[in-house]
Amino acid sequence: MKNKLLALALLAVLLLSLAPQALAYSYSDNYPEYVIESFEPNGYCYLYDKPSDVYGRNLGRHENGEIVKVIGYEHSGWYFVVCSNGKTGYVHDYVLCPYKDTLHRERYRVYSTDPAGYCYLYDRPSDMNGKNLGRYDNGEYILIVDWYADQVYAQVLCERTLDYGYIRKTCLVKYDDYKPLDFYALVDSTDPYGYCYLYDRPSDINGRNLGRHNNGEWVRVIDWNADDVYAQVETPKDKKIGYIRKTCLAPLK
């Protein structure tokens, strides 16, 4: 009996001394779920056989959005995980987010008042030093990962492309605050040629001409009282936001 107990004790010590990856883990086991969210421009991370991307062996690439299960925090800056393909290994802690934290993110929409009507996503909070990851037009949906990631930029997930990055906060508006624009109006210029111009500011002298709009075209009015002479509008076809003389518009009620 004593020999049996001694053998069991030695086996327990042996198991405890084994490296984590030597033990059997299954993705179906009840471990905490985390989502891969790498803000590297390529949008993925690597799994390693030890907590080091220098000395560890690369076990494969894992894309943003994939759910892994965290077995433990094995080393400073690294999680030991089991992936959906059954592989176990180490990933950087900064590329993982608890799955439950991804379920209730605030939804925003792009709402840039830049004349072009869009903004850009960057791989870091800077339009000078960051890599441009793509253009996002007014009205597109954005999920906020961290509004306070930077003073000027929010850390976001873009719904259309599933890309992670940074967008200027001034180009975003809460989904609940993105109300349908007040009303529609038709271009109805009494100019003999039958058209008017859209400007990037309420002035046909100091404003930049953003394009011509013919009688009969409709626009969405953002702010009829933006200026004494001009209304702020959005053109549906090219999503440009700018200013048109009120006398050139016939509101549709």
C-alpha positions in Angstrom: 0.0 0.0 0.0 2.8 2.4 0.9 4.6 1.6 -2.3 1.4 2.4 -4.3 0.9 5.7 -2.5 4.6 6.6 -3.1 4.2 5.8 -6.8 1.1 8.0 -7.1 2.9 10.8 -5.3 5.9 10.5 -7.7 3.5 10.5 -10.7 1.9 13.7 -9.4 5.2 15.4 -9.0 6.2 14.3 -12.5 3.0 15.7 -14.0 3.4 19.0 -12.2 7.0 19.2 -13.5 5.9 18.8 -17.1 5.7 21.9 -19.3 2.1 23.0 -19.9 2.2 22.1 -23.6 3.2 18.5 -22.7 -0.2 18.0 -21.1 -3.4 17.1 -23.0 -5.7 20.0 -23.7 -8.8 20.1 -25.8 -10.6 23.1 -27.4 -13.8 21.6 -26.1 -12.6 22.0 -22.5 -14.2 24.7 -20.4 -11.5 27.5 -20.6 -12.2 31.2 -20.9 -12.8 32.3 -24.5 -10.7 35.1 -26.0 -10.9 36.7 -29.5 -7.8 37.5 -31.5 -7.7 41.2 -32.2 -4.3 42.2 -33.6 -3.9 45.8 -34.5 -0.9 45.0 -36.8 -1.9 46.0 -40.3 -2.0 42.4 -41.5 -4.6 41.5 -38.9 -3.3 38.3 -37.5 -0.9 36.8 -34.9 1.3 33.8 -34.6 1.3 30.8 -32.2 4.6 29.8 -30.7 5.8 26.6 -28.9 7.3 28.8 -26.2 6.7 32.3 -24.9 9.1 34.0 -27.3 8.8 35.1 -30.9 12.6 35.0 -31.1 13.4 31.6 -29.6 9.9 30.0 -30.0 9.0 27.9 -33.0 6.2 29.3 -35.2 3.2 27.0 -35.0 1.0 28.8 -37.5 -0.9 32.0 -38.2 -4.3 32.8 -36.6 -6.6 35.5 -38.0 -8.4 38.3 -36.3 -11.8 37.3 -35.1 -10.8 33.7 -34.3 -11.7 32.5 -30.8 -9.1 30.8 -28.7 -9.3 29.4 -25.2 -6.9 30.6 -22.6 -5.4 27.9 -20.4 -3.2 30.3 -18.4 -1.0 33.3 -18.2 2.2 31.4 -18.4 4.8 34.1 -18.7 5.0 37.9 -18.6 3.3 39.2 -21.8 2.1 35.8 -23.0 -1.0 33.6 -22.8 -0.9 29.8 -23.1 -3.9 28.9 -25.4 -5.6 26.1 -27.2 -6.8 26.9 -30.7 -9.9 25.7 -32.6 -7.6 23.4 -34.6 -6.5 21.7 -31.4 -3.0 23.2 -31.3 -1.6 24.6 -28.1 1.0 27.3 -27.7 1.7 30.9 -26.8 0.4 34.2 -28.1 1.1 37.8 -27.1 -1.4 39.0 -24.5 -2.0 42.3 -26.4 -3.6 40.5 -29.3 -6.3 38.9 -27.2 -9.6 40.3 -25.9 -12.1 38.5 -23.6 -14.9 37.3 -25.8 -17.6 38.7 -23.4 -16.0 42.2 -23.8 -16.6 42.1 -27.6 -20.4 41.5 -27.3 -21.6 44.9 -26.2 -19.4 47.4 -27.9 -20.8 50.7 -28.8 -21.8 51.1 -32.4 -20.9 54.3 -34.2 -21.1 55.5 -37.8 -18.7 57.4 -39.9 -19.9 61.0 -40.2 -17.1 63.2 -41.5 -17.8 66.8 -42.3 -14.8 66.8 -44.6 -16.0 67.8 -48.0 -15.1 64.4 -49.5 -17.5 62.7 -47.0 -15.2 59.9 -45.8 -12.3 59.2 -43.4 -9.4 56.8 -43.2 -8.4 54.0 -40.9 -4.8 53.8 -39.7 -2.7 51.2 -38.0 -1.7 53.6 -35.3 -3.2 56.8 -33.9 -1.6 59.1 -36.5 -2.4 60.2 -40.0 1.2 61.2 -40.5 3.1 58.2 -39.0 0.3 55.6 -39.4 -0.2 53.3 -42.3 -3.4 54.0 -44.2 -5.6 50.9 -44.0 -8.4 52.1 -46.2 -11.2 54.6 -46.7 -14.5 54.5 -45.0 -17.5 56.5 -46.3 -20.1 58.4 -44.3 -22.7 56.1 -42.9 -20.5 53.1 -42.5 -20.7 51.2 -39.2 -17.9 51.1 -36.7 -17.5 49.3 -33.4 -15.6 51.0 -30.7 -12.8 48.9 -29.1 -11.3 51.7 -27.0 -12.6 55.3 -27.3 -9.8 56.5 -25.0 -6.9 54.8 -26.9 -5.7 58.2 -27.9 -6.7 61.8 -27.4 -7.6 62.3 -31.0 -8.2 58.8 -32.3 -10.4 55.9 -31.2 -9.4 52.3 -31.5 -12.1 50.6 -33.7 -13.3 47.6 -35.5 -14.8 48.3 -38.9 -17.9 46.2 -39.7 -17.6 46.0 -43.5 -14.0 44.9 -43.7 -13.5 43.5 -40.1 -10.3 45.5 -40.0 -8.9 46.9 -36.7 -7.3 50.3 -36.5 -7.7 53.9 -35.5 -10.1 56.6 -36.7 -10.4 60.2 -35.7 -13.1 60.7 -33.1 -14.3 63.8 -34.9 -15.3 61.6 -37.9 -17.5 59.3 -35.7 -20.9 59.7 -34.2 -22.8 57.4 -31.9 -25.3 55.2 -33.8 -28.2 56.4 -31.7 -27.2 60.0 -32.4 -27.0 59.4 -36.2 -30.5 60.5 -36.8 -32.0 60.5 -40.3 -31.2 63.9 -41.8 -34.0 66.4 -41.3 -35.6 66.3 -44.7 -35.0 66.0 -48.4 -34.8 68.9 -50.9 -34.7 69.2 -54.7 -32.2 71.4 -56.5 -34.4 74.1 -58.0 -32.2 76.9 -59.1 -33.7 79.9 -61.0 -30.3 80.3 -62.6 -30.9 80.2 -66.4 -28.7 77.2 -66.7 -30.7 75.2 -64.2 -28.0 74.1 -61.7 -26.1 75.2 -58.6 -22.8 74.3 -56.9 -21.9 72.5 -53.7 -19.1 74.2 -51.6 -17.0 72.9 -48.7 -18.0 76.0 -46.7 -20.9 78.4 -46.8 -19.3 80.8 -49.3 -19.1 80.8 -53.1 -16.1 83.1 -52.9 -13.9 81.4 -50.2 -15.4 78.0 -50.4 -14.0 75.2 -52.6 -16.3 74.0 -55.4 -17.2 70.4 -54.8 -19.3 69.9 -57.9 -22.3 70.9 -59.9 -25.8 69.7 -59.2 -28.6 70.1 -61.7 -32.2 71.0 -61.2 -34.3 67.9 -60.1 -31.5 66.3 -58.2 -32.3 65.7 -54.5 -30.1 66.2 -51.5 -30.5 65.4 -47.8 -30.6 68.4 -45.6 -28.4 68.2 -42.5 -28.8 71.7 -41.2 -31.0 74.2 -42.9 -29.9 76.9 -40.5 -26.1 76.3 -40.9 -25.8 79.7 -42.4 -28.0 82.7 -43.2 -27.6 82.0 -46.9 -26.5 78.3 -47.1 -27.9 75.0 -45.9 -25.6 72.1 -45.0 -26.5 69.1 -47.2 -25.4 65.6 -48.1 -25.5 64.4 -51.7 -26.8 60.8 -51.8 -24.9 59.7 -55.0 -21.3 60.5 -53.9 -22.0 61.0 -50.1 -20.3 64.5 -50.2 -21.2 66.9 -47.4 -21.2 70.6 -48.1 -23.2 73.8 -48.5 -25.7 74.9 -51.1 -27.6 78.2 -51.3 -31.1 77.9 -49.8 -32.5 79.8 -52.7 -31.5 76.8 -54.9 -33.3 74.3 -52.9 -37.0 73.3 -52.7 -37.7 71.4 -49.5 -39.8 68.2 -49.9 -42.1 67.9 -46.9 
